[in-house]
Amino acid sequence: MEPQLLHRVADAVATVVVHHPAKRNAMTAVMWRALPPLLDSLAADPAVRALVLTGEGGTFCAGADISTLQGSPREAQELAVAAEEALAAFPKPTLAAIRGHCVGGGSQLAAACDLRFAQEGALFGVTPAKLGIVYPASSTRRLVSLVGPATAKYLLFSGELIDADRALRTGLVDEVLPGGELDARVAEFSRTLVSRSQLTQAAAKEFANGRTDRDGHWAQRARESGDTAEGVAAFLERRQPRFTWTVPTPG
C-alpha cells in the first residue's frame, strides 16, 4: 500500500491513521498535502463529533520523510506547518493516540491536537537541530505553550528523545497507558467527548487557544442553543443530556 492517510468514522469519532509503515509512518509531501482537505471534509461532517489521530502499527509518526527535504526544505516545512495549523484549527476535540516514536513532524502533529494519550514505551523528540533546520515560529510557540520554555529549549536545542513518563511530567502528554490499554482508553474517552456539549467544547477550544474577541459571540450562542437548559434539566432528572447544538458547517 502506498504511503497515505487512512480514515474511518464510527460512533461519531473520526479516526485518521498515518500509514507509511515502511518508514515508521514518516510523512511524505503527498501526505502533508492531503491532511488539510481531509480535515476540512471531516469538520463539515455532522456525524463527526471528535477526531483521533494515530499511526499504523507500533509507531505514531517518525517525522517527515527525509527524502522529501532534498528538493526544497523550505517547501517541505511549509507543507508541514500548513497541515499542523489545519489540525490545530479543527473545530471539534482532537486526540492523538501515540505508540512508539513521535518525532519531528510527528511531534508537530501531536502538539497540534487538543490532547495526547501515549502508551508506555513511547518516545518523543523535536529534532530540527540534527538537520540544521530552523523550527517554525508557530510550532515553537505551540510547543512552549504545552511544556514551557525550559523543556521546549531542551527538546529543540538537543534533539534528544524523552520517554513517556517525562513527557507526562512536562505536560507534553496527558495520560500514559500500560501496553495494550491505549486503544480501550482512547475509545472510552472518545465516548465521553461525543456525549458532551459541542457548544461548551467549541467555545472552550477557542478560549484556550487564546482567542479574545468572541466572548459576545459565544454568549449569544449559549442563549440561543438550549444546551444549558437541557443540561440542567438532565441533571435534575438524573438522565443523560441530549445536547443539540452542533458546530456550523464551514462555508
C-alpha positions as CSV (number, residue, x, y, z in Angstrom):
1,M,0.0,0.0,0.0
2,E,1.3,3.5,-0.9
3,P,2.0,5.9,1.9
4,Q,-1.3,7.6,2.7
5,L,-3.7,8.9,5.4
6,L,-6.4,6.4,6.1
7,H,-9.6,7.4,7.9
8,R,-12.9,6.0,9.2
9,V,-15.9,7.3,11.1
10,A,-17.7,5.3,13.7
11,D,-19.8,6.2,16.7
12,A,-19.3,10.0,16.0
13,V,-15.5,9.6,16.1
14,A,-13.3,10.1,13.1
15,T,-10.0,8.2,13.2
16,V,-7.2,9.3,11.0
17,V,-4.3,6.9,10.6
18,V,-0.8,7.9,9.3
19,H,0.0,4.9,7.1
20,H,3.6,4.5,6.0
21,P,4.9,1.5,7.9
22,A,8.0,1.0,5.7
23,K,9.4,4.3,7.1
24,R,7.8,4.3,10.6
25,N,4.9,6.3,9.4
26,A,7.1,9.2,8.2
27,M,5.0,11.9,6.4
28,T,5.6,12.3,2.7
29,A,4.8,15.6,0.8
30,V,1.7,13.9,-0.6
31,M,0.5,13.0,2.9
32,W,1.2,16.6,4.2
33,R,-0.8,18.0,1.4
34,A,-3.7,15.5,1.9
35,L,-4.2,16.3,5.6
36,P,-5.9,19.8,5.4
37,P,-8.6,18.8,2.8
38,L,-9.3,15.6,4.7
39,L,-9.7,17.6,7.9
40,D,-12.0,20.1,6.1
41,S,-14.2,17.2,5.0
42,L,-14.4,15.7,8.5
43,A,-15.1,19.1,10.1
44,A,-18.0,19.5,7.7
45,D,-19.4,16.1,8.5
46,P,-22.2,16.5,11.1
47,A,-21.7,12.8,12.1
48,V,-18.2,13.6,13.4
49,R,-18.0,15.0,16.9
50,A,-14.4,14.2,17.8
51,L,-11.2,13.1,16.0
52,V,-8.5,10.7,16.9
53,L,-5.1,10.8,15.1
54,T,-2.8,7.8,15.3
55,G,-0.2,5.8,13.4
56,E,-0.3,2.4,11.7
57,G,1.1,-0.4,13.9
58,G,3.5,0.3,16.7
59,T,4.7,3.8,15.7
60,F,2.8,7.2,15.7
61,C,5.0,9.1,13.2
62,A,8.7,9.3,12.9
63,G,8.6,12.7,11.3
64,A,8.9,13.9,7.7
65,D,10.2,11.5,5.1
66,I,13.8,12.9,4.8
67,S,13.9,12.2,1.1
68,T,11.2,14.9,0.7
69,L,13.7,17.5,2.1
70,Q,16.2,17.1,-0.6
71,G,14.4,19.1,-3.2
72,S,13.2,22.1,-1.3
73,P,13.4,22.0,2.5
74,R,11.5,25.3,2.8
75,E,8.6,23.9,0.8
76,A,8.6,20.7,2.8
77,Q,8.5,22.8,6.0
78,E,5.6,24.9,4.7
79,L,3.6,21.8,3.9
80,A,4.2,20.5,7.4
81,V,3.2,23.8,9.0
82,A,0.0,24.0,6.9
83,A,-1.0,20.6,8.0
84,E,-0.2,21.3,11.6
85,E,-2.3,24.6,11.5
86,A,-5.2,22.8,9.9
87,L,-5.2,20.2,12.6
88,A,-4.9,22.9,15.4
89,A,-7.9,24.7,13.8
90,F,-10.1,21.6,13.6
91,P,-13.3,22.9,15.4
92,K,-14.0,19.7,17.3
93,P,-12.0,17.9,20.0
94,T,-8.9,16.1,18.7
95,L,-6.9,13.4,20.5
96,A,-3.5,11.9,19.4
97,A,-3.1,8.2,20.3
98,I,0.6,7.6,20.4
99,R,2.7,4.5,20.3
100,G,6.4,4.2,19.6
101,H,8.2,7.1,18.1
102,C,6.5,10.5,17.9
103,V,9.4,12.6,16.5
104,G,9.9,15.6,14.3
105,G,6.9,16.2,12.2
106,G,5.1,13.6,14.3
107,S,5.6,15.8,17.3
108,Q,4.2,18.7,15.4
109,L,1.1,16.8,14.6
110,A,0.7,15.5,18.2
111,A,1.2,19.0,19.6
112,A,-1.5,20.4,17.3
113,C,-4.1,18.0,18.8
114,D,-6.0,19.1,21.8
115,L,-5.0,16.1,23.9
116,R,-2.3,13.4,23.7
117,F,-2.6,9.9,25.2
118,A,0.5,7.7,25.0
119,Q,1.4,4.1,25.5
120,E,4.3,3.2,27.8
121,G,7.4,2.9,25.8
122,A,6.6,5.9,23.5
123,L,9.4,8.2,22.7
124,F,9.2,11.9,21.8
125,G,11.6,14.3,20.1
126,V,11.8,17.6,18.3
127,T,14.8,17.1,16.1
128,P,15.4,20.1,13.7
129,A,18.8,20.7,15.4
130,K,20.0,17.4,14.0
131,L,19.3,18.6,10.4
132,G,20.2,22.3,10.7
133,I,16.6,23.3,10.3
134,V,15.0,26.4,11.9
135,Y,11.9,25.1,13.6
136,P,8.8,27.2,12.6
137,A,7.9,30.0,14.9
138,S,4.3,28.9,15.1
139,S,5.4,25.3,16.0
140,T,7.8,26.6,18.6
141,R,5.2,28.8,20.3
142,R,2.8,25.8,20.4
143,L,5.4,23.6,22.0
144,V,6.2,26.3,24.6
145,S,2.5,26.6,25.4
146,L,2.4,22.9,26.2
147,V,5.7,22.3,28.1
148,G,7.0,25.7,29.0
149,P,10.2,27.4,27.7
150,A,12.7,25.3,29.6
151,T,11.5,22.0,28.3
152,A,10.9,23.4,24.8
153,K,14.5,24.6,24.8
154,Y,15.8,21.2,26.0
155,L,14.0,19.5,23.2
156,L,14.8,22.0,20.5
157,F,18.5,22.6,21.4
158,S,19.4,18.9,21.9
159,G,17.1,16.9,19.6
160,E,17.2,14.3,22.3
161,L,14.3,11.8,22.8
162,I,12.4,11.7,26.0
163,D,10.3,8.8,27.3
164,A,6.5,8.8,28.0
165,D,7.0,9.4,31.8
166,R,9.0,12.5,31.2
167,A,6.5,13.7,28.5
168,L,3.8,13.3,31.1
169,R,5.6,15.2,33.8
170,T,6.3,18.1,31.4
171,G,2.8,18.3,30.0
172,L,3.6,17.0,26.5
173,V,1.1,14.2,27.0
174,D,-2.0,14.0,29.2
175,E,-2.1,10.3,30.0
176,V,0.3,7.3,29.8
177,L,-1.3,3.9,29.5
178,P,0.2,0.4,30.1
179,G,0.9,-1.7,27.0
180,G,-2.3,-3.0,25.4
181,E,-4.6,-0.5,27.2
182,L,-4.3,2.5,24.9
183,D,-7.0,1.6,22.4
184,A,-9.5,0.9,25.1
185,R,-8.8,4.1,27.0
186,V,-9.0,6.2,23.8
187,A,-12.3,4.6,22.9
188,E,-13.6,5.2,26.4
189,F,-12.5,8.8,26.4
190,S,-13.8,9.4,22.9
191,R,-17.3,8.2,24.0
192,T,-17.1,10.8,26.8
193,L,-16.2,13.5,24.4
194,V,-19.0,12.8,22.0
195,S,-21.5,12.8,24.8
196,R,-20.7,16.3,26.0
197,S,-21.9,19.7,24.7
198,Q,-20.3,20.7,21.4
199,L,-21.1,24.3,22.4
200,T,-19.0,24.1,25.5
201,Q,-16.2,22.3,23.7
202,A,-16.1,24.7,20.7
203,A,-16.1,27.8,22.9
204,A,-13.5,26.3,25.3
205,K,-11.3,25.4,22.5
206,E,-11.2,28.9,21.1
207,F,-10.7,30.5,24.6
208,A,-7.9,28.0,25.5
209,N,-6.2,28.7,22.2
210,G,-6.0,32.4,23.1
211,R,-8.8,33.9,21.1
212,T,-10.1,37.1,22.9
213,D,-12.6,38.6,20.5
214,R,-15.5,36.1,20.7
215,D,-16.9,36.4,24.2
216,G,-20.1,38.0,23.0
217,H,-20.4,35.5,20.1
218,W,-20.3,32.6,22.4
219,A,-22.6,34.2,25.0
220,Q,-25.2,34.7,22.2
221,R,-24.8,31.1,21.0
222,A,-25.3,29.9,24.6
223,R,-28.6,31.9,24.9
224,E,-29.8,30.5,21.5
225,S,-28.7,26.9,21.7
226,G,-30.8,25.4,24.5
227,D,-27.9,23.3,25.6
228,T,-27.7,24.9,29.1
229,A,-31.4,24.4,29.8
230,E,-31.1,20.8,28.6
231,G,-28.0,20.1,30.7
232,V,-29.6,21.5,33.8
233,A,-32.9,19.6,33.2
234,A,-31.0,16.3,32.6
235,F,-29.0,16.8,35.8
236,L,-32.2,17.4,37.8
237,E,-33.9,14.5,36.2
238,R,-30.9,12.2,36.6
239,R,-30.7,11.3,32.9
240,Q,-28.1,11.7,30.1
241,P,-28.5,15.1,28.4
242,R,-29.4,15.4,24.8
243,F,-27.4,18.3,23.5
244,T,-28.5,19.6,20.1
245,W,-26.1,22.4,19.2
246,T,-23.6,21.4,16.5
247,V,-20.5,23.1,15.1
248,P,-21.7,25.0,12.0
249,T,-20.6,23.7,8.6
250,P,-17.9,26.0,7.1
251,G,-18.8,27.9,4.0
